[in-house]
Amino acid sequence: MSTEKLTGQQISDAGLTGWTYLLGGLQTRIHTRDFATGLQVVNAIGAAAEALNHHPDLDLRYPRVDVRLSSHDVGGVTERDLVLAREISSIAASVGAEVECATVSRVELGLDSPDGAAIAPFWAAVLGMKHEGGEDWNDIADPYDVLPLIWTQPSGSDEPRQRWHPDLWVDPDRVQPLIDAAIAAGGTLVSDERAPRFWVLADAEGNKVCLCTWQGRS
């Protein structure tokens, strides 16, 4: 089985129903209706993962199970993840559970600063996260992958300015419905210049959010 990291387009072409590619991982939500069925699904996924020696991230709640698959050794999705995703879909179908990705998303937080390197250690310390950075980048990451990734980007020092903004990663099919809903709720589309990589929206006070997808990225 190939361990080559797949592109977003290759993953899309695989035709997985109910799964979406977000920030280096395959994700789905399994609606189990009750906790007992969710536990049954988790146990079955665990057995399948052991058999394949390839283990997903699972989040069991009432009444759903969230699944994220990635190959950590290559930092992305491989054929192994596609195989396990299909197996997980079969497990869900066997107990009559719905698999969908229309409600699945992933959030990052962008922090605009004239000097990201100076403030990143503070946020890493206060949040109990890890600061990783280079000459022109700073990431603040939760080692347990529970809290959203925080990254800094250069900004001017003029006031007033928005210091924080969320990046919401979604399936490409969700972008237009979300834009329509945001505009109907009083927001505006600030820019689609970088679409389909991301769109910039703002609320009535000018606070911005980016809708991001895998499309248009290497």
URVENLIN-V809692 format. One record per helix or strand. SS is the DSSP state (H for helix, E for strand). FROM is the first residue (numbers start at 1). TO is the last residue. If there is no record, write none. Layout:
ss->SS from->FROM to->TO
ss->SS from->FROM to->TO
//
This chain:
ss->H from->8 to->13
ss->E from->20 to->22
ss->E from->25 to->31
ss->H from->35 to->52
ss->E from->57 to->61
ss->E from->64 to->69
ss->E from->71 to->71
ss->E from->76 to->76
ss->H from->79 to->94
ss->E from->98 to->100
ss->E from->106 to->113
ss->H from->116 to->127
ss->E from->130 to->133
ss->E from->138 to->141
ss->E from->149 to->154
ss->E from->164 to->169
ss->H from->172 to->184
ss->E from->188 to->191
ss->E from->198 to->202
ss->E from->208 to->212
//
